[in-house]
Structure formats: C-alpha cells, structure tokens
C-alpha cells in the first residue's frame, strides 16, 4: 500500500524538480544572447593562442609520444574492464541461490 502511494508521489516530485531545473536553464540560455559570429571569433582566438603556445606545428616526435600514451591508456582501460567483468561474474556465481533436494531413502542431498 505504501509502495502504491510512494511511487506516484516520487515521480511527481521528480517531474516538478526537472521542470524547474529546465526552466531555469532555459532562462539562463535566453539571457546569454550570444551571436554565432562572436562564438566563431572566440574559437579563432583560442586556436591562435594554441598555435603560438606550441610554436605553430606539432612534430612527429610529439605525435608519436601522444599516440603511445593513448595506446597505453586504452590497454589499461581494457584490463580494468576485464577485471570488472571477472569480478561481476564471480560475484554472480557466489551469490546465486541453490536449492538442495534431500532423498528420503539415501539421505543424500542433490544440488541444482
């Protein structure tokens, strides 16, 4: 009985909160009033600053170093994902419910 009342009330409260949040974000976005030309100009300025900071071009050595770092990070992510998969499988196997049937004649338990 409590569940039948708690779920609709929770959903209603969540909907009101989401509506208020989206309304606030909409009013903030409307107040910004940014023109696309201003955004493009800012992007050009940032690109120029990056070019100046790196000296204009990125050499082959820096690109190879970045590629090696990305490769190493990808292998680390793969190993971590496989460890998580193994831990989840082990936890699922350990946490499964098993039933035991007792044979009245032999008094042996058979697990299923």
N, C-alpha and C positions, 0 to 999 in steps of 0.2 A: 504494500500500500504506500509506503514511504517512497519507494522507487518510482511509482506512477506519478507522484507529485513532484519529486525532486528533479527528474529528467526534464520535464517541460519548463520548470522554473529556471533551471540551469541554462537551458537553451535560450530562453527569453532574455536572461541577463547577459549572456554572451552576445546575442544579437544586438542588444542595446549598446553594449560596450563597443562592439565592432563598428556600429553605425556612428557612434560619437567619435571614434578614432578616425574613421574615414572622412567624416565631415570636417574635422579639424585639419587633417592633411590636405583636403581639397581647398580649404580657405587659405592655408599657408601657400600652396602652389599657385592659387589665383593671385595672391598678393605679391608674388615674386615678379610677375610680368616681365619675363626675360625674352628678348628678341633673339631669333636664330643667328643673326649676324654677330651679336655680342658673344654668343657661345663659340662660333667659329673663330672669331678673333682671339678669344682666350685660349682656344686649343692651339692656334698657330703660335702664340706667345710661349706656351708651355713647350711645344715642340722645338722652338728656337732655343729655349733655355737648356733643354736636354742635349741638343746638338753642341752647344757651347761647352757644357759640362763634360761631354765625352770627347771633345776635340773634333767633332764632325763625323767621324766614321768609327765603326767598331771593327777591330781587326779580327783576323781568323783565329788568333790565339784566344781572345776573349770569348768568341763564339764557341770554340771547342770546349773551353772551360765551363761555359754555361750549359752546353749540351751534356757534358759529363755529370754535372751536378743534377740536372734534371733526370738523367738516366738513373743515377744512384737513388734519388728520391722516389722514383717510380718503383724500383725494386724494393725499397723499404716499405712502400705502401702496399705492394703485393704481398710481401711476407707478413705484414701486420694483419692484412685481411684474411690470409690463410690461417694464421694463428687464431684469429677471432672465430673463423668458421669451425676450426677444430674444437675450440673451447665450447662453442654453442652445441656442436654435435655430442661432445662428451657430457655436457650438462643435460641435454635432452635424453641421452641414453641412461644416465644415472637417475634422472627424475621421473622416468616412466613408471606408471603403476603396473604391477604384475599381480596376476591372480594365481593362487595355488589351489589345485583340486586335490582333495585327500581321497585316496582309495580306501574304502572301508575294509576290504579283505586283506590287503597287504600293509596298510598304514603308511603308504608312501605318498609323498607329495609330488605332484607334477605341475611345473610352472608353465604358463602360456605366455 
